[in-house]
Amino acid sequence: MNPSLRQTVWLCLALGACAVLAVPGTAPGLGGEARLTLAVFALATCAWIAAPVDDTHIALGAGLALTVTGVISADTLFATLGDATVWLLICAFVLAAAVTRTGLAGRAAAFLVTGARSVRRLVHLTTAALVVTAFAVPATSGRAALALPVFLALAHALAGRRRLVVMLALLFPTVVLLSAVATLIGAGAHLITVRVLLEQTGESLGFARWLVLGLPLAVAASHLAAETVLLTATRREERREPVRITVAALQEHSATPVSGPLSPPEQRCLLLLCTVVALWCSEPLHGVSPAVVALIGAVVASSPALGTVRMKDGLRSVPWAMLLFMAATTAMGVALVDSGAAGWLVGGMPVGLPPWAFLAVVVAVSTAAHLVLQSRSARSSVLVPLVVAAAVGAGINPVAAALASTAAAGFCQTLPASAKPVALFAEPPDGVPTFTPRHLLRLSAVLAPLSAALVLCFALVVWPLLGVPVLQESRP
């Protein structure tokens, strides 16, 4: 469809929805504030889908509209930006800048991939390394940018095997996206989910609890995706041919050392990173907030004596637009719930669905949502408040439903424009071979149902064993 026609269609749909909501007698049981909230929500969603305007600008406009009309207070709007999860993400980006500056990522990659002697082992060692980066670098776009030099070095080392290079170009963004669910800082959408759960149900998901629930899924999904990429992008005879990647070949195309003794800055940065991650994971033991731990780590990482990056340079790496987007969409979620709009929306859903069917619908819709809403944070902002409200009404554990929706929304590699990591690897520098839209479509046709089935399996079988039952526990 022509882009201008597509924008016109979505604008007409949004205006039509607003007009219906404004007509007296329509939508019985819906109050004035709820009608206004739904109108703003519909306009913002359609703008995210079709308008050539920055997502953050749309979200801020929606938040302002809800504030000016009195649906939410100014304190509610501004308080979202001072939330602990926002501070956690800011400090995590400063830490990530320190890690990137030292070149530790290149060393870790060289340590792993130079031990590969087969194509399959190379693929799974690379996958394991990418999963680990979820603990060091927040947000998928940051991890993709960190991994790109490693991919380029591998691509040059395998210059004579074009199909393997294309396969690796598919592998890197795919694993980056699917492994993000490992940690709370893996994607901005996770922080939106945590905030929505806290606002609507009072349930708190900390770093350690998210890690227990998300890391097993991230490992399983990443290695499942690795096998899928390997089987769909290479031939059997190519997989049988051995590979040999040397340290010298990687060093030739790396700006930082990939072997030899660690320099003092590298040693300090590695020790700091391990300490911060250990404190995050042991939060139930010491009780210190992950945001406070991250702030301490950021101050040390940027200190003149012990740090490897200046504070102002670390702060330049923070995606401030994404933080503003999160704050504004969190305020929109509060308005949906407090005005009664979310309850009215989910009130028309069919009742009596068995738990597995309810979660299957949530996972299916969340998996397919990237075809309409390209921003992962926008998808969570739209879906999670409705999923949580529907889960509460259906007697389903809202934590299980929200996690399933957020994890399923992590699949977004059907088109080059579906996610920033995919777009980054779709056009690498130096003329390196890469994938085409046809490669992505072939991969998604196989991986999308597998990924959705895996998330549903975790929601129904694995997470209940880890303390998140499917049904909502009755409270006295």
Residue pairs with C-beta under 8 A, 6 or more apart in sequence:
1 9
3 52
6 50
7 50
7 51
7 52
9 50
10 46
10 47
10 49
10 50
10 51
11 46
11 50
11 51
13 46
14 42
14 43
14 45
14 46
14 47
15 43
17 38
17 39
17 42
18 39
18 42
18 43
20 26
20 27
21 27
21 30
21 35
21 38
21 39
22 35
22 39
27 35
27 344
29 344
29 347
30 38
30 340
30 341
30 344
31 339
31 340
33 70
33 71
33 339
33 340
34 339
34 340
34 341
34 344
35 341
36 66
36 69
36 71
36 339
37 66
37 71
37 335
37 336
37 339
37 341
38 341
38 344
38 345
40 62
40 65
40 66
40 71
40 332
40 335
41 62
41 332
41 336
41 341
41 382
43 62
44 58
44 59
44 61
44 62
44 332
45 373
45 382
47 53
47 58
48 55
48 58
48 373
48 375
48 378
48 382
49 372
49 373
51 58
54 321
55 325
55 375
55 377
55 378
56 321
56 322
56 324
56 325
56 328
59 324
59 325
59 328
59 329
59 332
59 378
59 381
60 324
60 325
60 328
62 328
62 332
63 72
63 77
63 327
63 328
63 329
63 331
63 332
64 77
66 72
66 77
66 331
66 332
66 335
67 73
67 74
67 76
67 77
67 331
71 335
71 338
71 339
72 331
72 334
72 335
72 338
76 331
76 334
77 327
77 328
77 331
80 86
80 195
80 326
80 327
80 328
80 330
80 331
80 334
81 323
81 324
81 327
83 195
83 327
83 330
84 289
84 290
84 291
85 184
85 191
85 194
85 195
85 291
86 191
86 323
86 326
86 327
87 291
87 294
87 295
88 184
88 185
88 191
88 207
88 290
88 291
88 294
89 138
89 139
89 185
89 188
89 191
89 318
89 323
90 298
90 315
90 318
90 323
91 291
91 294
91 295
91 297
91 298
92 138
92 185
92 294
92 298
93 138
93 139
93 142
93 314
93 317
93 318
93 319
94 298
94 301
94 302
94 309
94 311
94 314
94 315
94 317
94 318
95 136
95 272
95 273
95 276
95 294
95 297
95 298
95 301
95 314
96 136
96 137
96 138
96 142
96 146
96 317
97 301
97 309
97 313
97 314
97 316
97 317
98 269
98 272
98 301
98 302
98 307
98 308
98 309
98 314
99 105
99 136
99 137
99 269
99 273
100 137
100 146
100 317
101 308
101 309
102 256
102 263
102 265
102 266
102 269
102 270
102 308
103 254
103 255
103 256
103 257
103 258
103 266
104 266
104 269
104 270
104 273
105 133
105 136
105 146
105 147
105 150
106 149
106 150
106 153
106 250
106 254
106 256
106 257
106 258
107 256
107 257
107 258
107 259
107 262
107 266
108 129
108 132
109 126
109 129
109 150
109 153
109 250
109 258
110 247
110 250
110 251
110 258
110 259
112 125
112 126
112 128
112 129
113 122
113 125
113 126
113 129
113 154
113 245
113 250
114 245
114 246
114 247
114 250
115 121
115 125
116 122
116 125
116 243
116 245
117 242
117 243
117 244
118 239
118 242
118 243
119 164
119 230
119 234
119 238
119 239
119 240
119 241
119 243
120 230
120 239
122 243
122 245
123 167
123 168
123 171
123 226
123 227
123 229
123 230
124 223
124 226
126 154
126 168
126 171
126 172
126 175
126 226
127 171
127 175
127 222
127 223
127 225
127 226
130 143
130 147
130 172
130 175
130 176
130 179
130 222
131 175
131 179
131 182
131 218
131 219
131 222
133 143
133 146
133 147
133 176
134 143
134 179
134 180
134 182
134 183
134 185
134 186
134 218
135 182
135 183
135 277
136 273
136 277
137 143
137 146
138 185
138 186
139 185
139 186
139 187
139 188
139 319
139 322
140 176
140 177
140 180
140 186
140 187
140 376
140 419
140 420
140 421
141 319
141 420
141 421
141 424
142 317
142 319
143 176
143 180
143 421
144 172
144 173
144 176
144 420
144 421
144 424
144 425
145 424
147 172
147 176
148 172
148 424
148 425
148 428
149 254
149 255
151 168
151 169
151 172
151 425
151 428
151 432
152 253
152 428
152 429
152 430
152 432
153 249
153 250
153 252
153 253
153 254
154 165
154 168
154 245
154 250
155 165
155 168
155 169
155 428
155 432
155 433
156 249
156 252
156 253
156 430
156 432
157 245
157 246
157 249
157 250
157 253
158 164
158 165
158 168
158 243
158 245
159 165
161 238
161 241
161 243
162 433
163 233
163 234
163 235
163 238
164 234
164 238
164 243
165 432
165 433
165 434
166 233
166 433
166 434
166 435
166 439
167 229
167 230
167 233
167 234
169 425
169 428
169 432
169 433
169 434
169 435
170 229
170 233
170 425
170 435
170 439
170 440
170 443
171 225
171 226
171 229
171 230
172 421
172 425
173 413
173 419
173 421
173 422
173 424
173 425
174 225
174 229
174 413
174 443
174 447
175 222
175 225
175 226
176 421
177 410
177 411
177 412
177 413
177 419
177 421
177 422
178 218
178 221
178 222
178 225
178 410
178 411
178 451
179 186
179 218
179 219
179 221
179 222
180 186
180 187
180 190
180 218
180 410
181 187
181 190
181 214
181 217
181 218
181 221
181 406
181 407
181 410
182 211
182 214
182 215
182 217
182 218
182 219
183 190
183 207
183 210
183 211
183 214
183 215
184 190
184 191
184 194
184 205
184 206
184 207
184 210
184 211
184 214
184 290
185 191
185 207
186 214
186 218
187 376
187 377
187 410
188 322
188 323
188 325
188 326
188 376
188 377
189 376
189 377
189 379
189 380
189 406
189 409
189 410
190 210
190 406
191 326
192 326
192 329
192 330
192 333
192 377
192 380
192 381
192 384
193 205
193 380
193 384
193 402
193 403
193 405
193 406
194 204
194 205
194 210
195 326
195 330
195 333
196 330
196 333
196 380
196 384
196 385
196 388
196 402
197 203
197 204
197 205
197 388
197 398
197 399
197 402
198 204
199 330
199 333
199 334
199 337
200 333
200 337
200 342
200 385
200 388
200 389
200 392
200 398
201 388
201 392
201 398
201 399
203 398
203 399
205 399
206 283
206 284
206 290
207 280
207 281
207 283
207 290
208 280
208 281
208 282
208 283
208 284
211 280
211 281
212 466
212 467
213 403
213 463
213 466
213 468
214 403
214 407
216 458
216 462
216 466
217 407
217 454
217 455
217 458
217 462
220 454
220 458
221 410
221 451
221 454
221 455
224 450
224 451
224 454
225 447
225 451
228 443
228 446
228 447
228 450
229 443
229 447
230 239
232 442
232 443
232 446
233 435
233 439
233 443
247 258
247 259
250 258
251 257
251 258
251 259
257 263
262 270
265 308
268 306
268 308
269 301
269 308
272 297
272 300
272 301
272 306
273 297
275 297
276 293
276 294
276 296
276 297
279 286
279 288
279 293
280 290
280 293
280 294
283 289
283 290
283 293
298 311
298 314
300 306
300 307
301 307
301 308
301 309
301 314
302 309
302 310
302 311
302 314
322 377
325 375
325 377
325 378
326 377
329 377
329 378
329 381
330 381
332 381
333 381
333 384
333 385
335 341
336 342
336 385
336 386
336 389
337 343
337 385
337 389
342 385
342 386
342 389
343 389
343 393
345 386
345 389
346 386
346 389
346 390
346 393
347 393
349 390
349 393
349 394
351 394
353 361
353 394
355 396
355 460
355 470
355 471
356 456
356 460
356 470
358 390
358 391
358 394
358 396
358 401
359 396
359 400
359 401
359 404
359 456
359 459
359 460
359 470
360 456
362 387
362 401
362 404
362 405
362 408
363 404
363 405
363 408
363 452
363 455
363 456
363 459
364 408
364 452
365 383
365 405
366 379
366 383
366 387
366 404
366 405
366 406
366 408
366 409
367 408
367 409
367 411
367 448
367 451
367 452
367 455
369 379
369 382
369 383
369 409
370 376
370 379
370 409
370 411
370 412
370 414
370 418
370 419
371 414
371 415
371 418
373 379
373 382
374 412
374 417
374 418
374 419
376 409
376 410
376 412
376 419
379 409
380 405
380 406
380 409
383 405
383 409
384 402
384 405
384 406
387 398
387 401
387 402
387 405
388 398
388 401
388 402
390 396
390 401
391 397
391 398
391 400
391 401
391 402
391 472
392 398
392 472
395 471
395 472
396 470
396 471
396 472
397 468
397 469
397 470
397 471
397 472
397 473
398 472
399 468
400 459
400 463
400 468
400 469
400 470
401 459
403 459
403 463
403 468
404 455
404 456
404 458
404 459
407 455
407 458
408 451
408 452
408 455
411 447
411 448
411 451
411 452
412 418
412 419
412 422
413 419
413 422
413 440
413 443
413 444
413 447
414 440
414 441
414 444
414 448
415 422
415 437
415 440
416 422
416 423
416 426
416 437
416 440
417 423
422 440
425 434
425 435
426 434
426 435
427 434
428 434
459 470
460 470
464 470
